[in-house]
Amino acid sequence: MKKLIALLLAVVMVFGLVACGEKTPETTAPNETQGTTPPETTAPQAEATYTWKDSVVTLATNWNPHTYQTTDDSYPADFLRVGLYGFYFNDELHPKDGVDPYGGYVIIPEMAAALPVDVTEQVKAEHPEYGIPESATEGFAYVIDLNPNAVWEDGTPINADTYVESMKRLLDVRFLNYRASDYFAGNFCVAGAEAYYNSGKTVYVDDATVDFSALTLGEDGVYCTADGYPVYVAVSAPIAYFDGANSLADYVGAYGEEYFSMTHWEALAAAANEEGYAPLTEETKAYLTDVITGNPNWNEDESYLPNYVTYYKEFPVVEYDGTVGLYKTGDYQITLVLGKSLAGFNLLYNLSGNWIVNIDLYDACLTEEQGVWSSTYNTSVETTLSYGPYKMVSYQTDKAMRFERNENWYGYTDGQHKYIDPTDGETYDMYMTTAIDTQVVGEAATRKMMFLKGELMSYGLQADDFATYRQSEYCYATPSETIFFLILNGHMESIKNREASADFDQTTTDLEVMTLKSFHQAMGLTYDKDLFAATISPARSGGFGIIGTNYIYDPETGAKYRDTDQAKQVLCDFYAVDVSAFASLDDAVASITGYDPEQAKIFYQQAFDEAIAAGFITDNDGDGISDQTVKIEYCISSDSDFMTKTVDYLNEKATEVTAGTPFEGKILFTKSAPYGNEWSNKIKAGLADTVLGGWSGSALDPFGLTDLYTNPSYQYDAAWYDATQVMLTINVPVNGVDTDVTMNLKQWSDALNGATVEVDGVEYNYGSGAADVETRLDILAACEGKILESYNYLPMLQDGGMSLLSQQVFYVIDEYNPIMGRGGITYAKYNYTDAEWAAYVAEQGGELQY
Amino acid sequence: MFKYTLQRILYMCMVLLIITAMCFVLVRMLPPAELPPGDPHTEVVEARREALGYNKPYMVQFGIFLQNVFTKFDWGISDKLYFGRDVAQIFFEKLPVSIIVNLYSILFSIPIGIGLGIFAALKKNTWVDYLLSTATMIVISVPSFVYAFIIQYIFSYKLGWLPFLMKAGTDYFTWDMFVSMLPAVMSLSFGTIAGFTRTTRAELTEVLTSEFMLLARTKGLTKAQATIRHAMRNCFVVVVPAIFGSFIGVLGGSLIIERIFAIPGVGGLTINAINGRDYPIFMLTTCFYTAIGLVASLVVDISYGFIDPRIRMGSKK
């Protein structure tokens, strides 16, 4: 026995020694690629394979164009589907012409055969049923010729019937398709789509549009809208005003007398039907008004009433034909009629997606049970038919999927899908990738190791990686839309209530100082934004305005708002940069750090004086230092290292900058309890004091962002910042004459976003198409400046990410374009075939250096 | 014994029904997953919830649920995570891989764990025993995902002997698939080996010092004969139920290990179903695991009676 054990131990030891003696790639393999440039671009080798090896955390489970819900689910769409129109880099701008490579893009017909032809006048005359306004002459109806070469992967033709039948199914009232509203709820609104989608239904419409001044009292005592729809108070039904998740009853239940008048609440609740709606009568209107306006803590008046009511709309039963503005006008031609006018870039952009499905397969995948329809279309290889550049060849739920070239795709042979490479001026076919292997890799650590072994094409850097890789030539920074700002509590009533609680010691702690503008200003100058980003989130950069760097104001040219003189000037004005001291406006903007400790100290002193005068704090010992510590609760949804680092940084820099001021050592950021999804409500109600929050909107519409800062439905600071009370004068053209126009901030925002605003009997509308773009930029910049001046939002971070790209591939363009990215799979070019790559990785000892 | 078993099964059904009812009501009390303010899809989501009956009284919904399960074994259609697909089909599609990975782990772990336990017991109070006991405590204290990362780093990244992830496909019994499962199997095995080592060592040590063992030796049996014929049998009164428990536990999968090695098993289904408010999946997994837990405890209890005839279940003095 002893011998046996000794033998076993000897074997284990020998094995251990062999393992220890194994030379790892890290120690022995020379790194031949480091610091070198990839080989010269060459045309793809015939018969060679180029596999794009991708990873995702969550694999798509449903990529049905009618029902998918998440971005994870939309992943396969780029490979399997093509829009009517597509975006490509503009080949006419390349180095051979002495122009920066790919400075713009072009839109070319894909599943369409030509650009849409406007037939508004003709359709208006021939088809009055689509309701094109009498005054409209263009932008409402288009004839689109379809690409006759487009087929499904099995060769079945795609024609006008496919488009019409697909739309019919998408909008079918029985199927309740998630994506149906994409075709009527936004700017891209197909005529009659909503009516057909709601055919025969009665619904409570909650869009906060009920005009109380236009209500009429019905015979039954219930108020009706101008269109005759009865109005209801949403008592215990969720409303959009509370993010669509909570109802008035939820809020009253949670906060009760603290925020609401409870005098008539029971009576209002009793009037609600089983669905949670109470008919709006004289009585219930009075109850509702009392509930929301009777307690000053809720801080609302009667103008907020529309947020709490819905109207009950009945949709008549209608047929698709003659209702929905999408019909066949030829075997390969459709006519599209819109409910709202749309033209140019915006039309083509909306048509860069597609709704078509393979009708036979789609119908076969439908099931109905107890009146609820479900579909398995596009949930497996068997239920998927491609009409794009790749087809799905394997799929395993929650594991992996693989795509290979769809040889039946017209794009490989139509001669259109070629590009001139700006690096060598030669012409290449697009879609060099022959296959896409996508697998689930849940852990970042695993992704990193796989990437370094050459098994993945890219790796998104994590916080620990920045020091090592941010200078790598394979590292790419990708900005995104969101600006993160620190919101500072200004809700005086709420703060007073908190201070009044029994466990609050007013002799040592204070919250009221936070409401002073001078304190906000001091805080704003306390933090170096770039340093803040580098410390807590290195993939991001410093944020200075409330509109990020990624927003394009002119999609036709790709011009960005942040690059305009108006946007630069507003930042210089806000950060008090003397532009005349710099060679250019660009240099002046580049000098902004948002950090000015000396000026911050002045503001801290001012805040101290104001706070003493107001009785917020005391200085009983006369040492010139506040007796109370300003305790700022940082609102967290859930605790994390990021939160800890953020709060630590805020404290550290506040301590540094307040040195020698009356608030030296008297400002303390603390973490709140984890509030989950309630964090935004806590901030809005002044129950927590600060948070790094952010908004992002469509990258192509920076103008729409003003609504987020002026509309109480969205504002974090709605309880203490009323945009209707903030006046702003801007010099804008009125009837062709430059005029100083004064309106409140909310009115400017509304006018900028297409609403007609009446001031002193004059109507103003500066929406898209109603005003020239320079005027709109002037207004946007002025609004941004005014919002910044409130100091309720202190810009801190410009969102973004960084990733490494494999040495096997390269992008034909380095600069990130918000619409085109860096060309994606369409333009990805390979330095090595799969076989060469495997050999190359082995040559490097199995571990690559980046 | 029969009466006792029948009684336990009856209780088990009652407990299952109560837990099912509680879980059903609690999960449906959760508000629907929030969409951004003003999202135009809110209306569609609400309409679909209405159509699916989620706005009916909870007990009515529960009645419909039970009716469908008992009359058609219909657990519903996934409305979120696997839109449109039969949840039972998804679950039973994902279950085999969890079972196989865990089964491999158990099959490796039990003989090694018991072997080491016996060895440690026989070498009680020697350096071998101390080494094994210390190692066992360390291994038990460290969670399995730590081993997962260490194994991945050493065997997949540094040595390149094993793949990072489990191979895609359903060819579960091929050599390639087996090799791709090894990192996960190894990660799961450490803890189980340590558990069995500790249990076996503790039981066997106690048995070896019993008086009947002395009697056996005085009757002329060798140490090996006495250990195998008498000590092991007694020691297994505790070890065998633990083996049963482990085998039943293989059905549960492992959330973290499955995530690290991209095993498309059932480990993360329940959590994902709660986060995604996918009620049918949540109910199926909850009922399944509750039933498994109850059956496991029943089997373990009954197994005592078979292993050790001195134990009589349900008998009255």
Contacts between the chains, C-beta under 8 A, distances in Angstrom:
chain1	res1	chain2	res2	distance
A	19	B	159	7.8
A	22	B	159	6.7
A	24	B	158	5.4
A	24	B	159	7.9
A	25	B	158	7.8
A	26	B	158	7.7
A	61	B	81	6.3
A	61	B	82	4.8
A	61	B	83	6.7
A	61	B	85	7.9
A	62	B	82	7.0
A	62	B	83	4.0
A	62	B	84	6.6
A	64	B	83	7.5
A	64	B	84	7.6
A	67	B	83	5.8
A	67	B	84	7.1
A	68	B	83	7.8
A	69	B	41	7.7
A	69	B	80	7.6
A	69	B	83	7.3
A	176	B	44	6.0
A	176	B	47	5.3
A	176	B	48	4.7
A	176	B	51	6.2
A	177	B	44	7.2
A	178	B	41	5.8
A	178	B	44	5.4
A	178	B	45	7.3
A	178	B	48	7.9
A	180	B	44	6.4
A	181	B	40	4.2
A	181	B	41	5.7
A	181	B	43	6.8
A	181	B	44	5.8
A	182	B	40	7.4
A	185	B	40	3.3
A	186	B	40	6.5
A	203	B	43	7.1
A	203	B	47	7.7
A	238	B	31	7.8
A	238	B	46	7.8
A	240	B	37	6.3
A	240	B	38	6.1
A	240	B	42	7.0
A	243	B	34	5.8
A	243	B	35	8.0
A	243	B	36	7.8
A	243	B	37	5.0
A	244	B	34	6.8
A	244	B	35	5.9
A	244	B	37	6.8
A	244	B	39	7.1
A	244	B	42	4.6
A	245	B	31	5.3
A	245	B	32	7.0
A	245	B	34	4.5
A	246	B	31	7.5
A	275	B	55	8.0
A	365	B	84	7.6
A	367	B	77	7.7
A	367	B	84	7.8
A	369	B	77	7.1
A	370	B	53	7.8
A	371	B	51	6.4
A	372	B	48	7.8
A	372	B	51	4.9
A	372	B	52	5.6
A	372	B	77	7.7
A	374	B	77	4.8
A	374	B	79	7.9
A	374	B	83	7.5
A	374	B	84	4.2
A	375	B	84	4.9
A	376	B	84	4.8
A	376	B	85	5.9
A	377	B	84	7.6
A	379	B	82	7.2
A	379	B	83	7.2
A	379	B	84	6.2
A	379	B	85	5.9
A	394	B	168	7.3
A	396	B	168	5.3
A	396	B	169	6.8
A	396	B	170	7.4
A	396	B	264	6.1
A	397	B	82	7.1
A	397	B	90	6.8
A	397	B	93	6.8
A	397	B	94	7.0
A	397	B	264	6.1
A	398	B	94	7.2
A	398	B	264	4.3
A	399	B	166	7.9
A	399	B	168	5.2
A	399	B	262	6.4
A	399	B	264	3.9
A	400	B	168	3.9
A	400	B	262	7.9
A	439	B	165	6.6
A	439	B	168	6.6
A	439	B	262	6.4
A	440	B	262	4.8
A	440	B	264	7.6
A	441	B	164	7.8
A	441	B	165	6.7
A	441	B	262	6.1
A	442	B	259	3.9
A	442	B	260	6.5
A	442	B	262	6.6
A	443	B	149	8.0
A	443	B	259	6.8
A	443	B	260	5.4
A	445	B	149	6.3
A	445	B	152	7.8
A	446	B	152	6.3
A	446	B	164	5.7
A	446	B	165	7.4
A	446	B	260	6.5
A	449	B	152	6.8
A	449	B	153	7.0
A	449	B	156	6.9
A	449	B	157	4.3
A	449	B	164	6.5
A	450	B	164	5.3
A	450	B	165	8.0
A	452	B	157	7.6
A	453	B	157	6.6
A	453	B	160	7.4
A	453	B	164	7.8
A	455	B	164	7.1
A	677	B	34	6.3
A	713	B	37	6.6
A	713	B	38	7.7
A	714	B	37	6.6
A	846	B	160	5.2
A	847	B	157	7.7
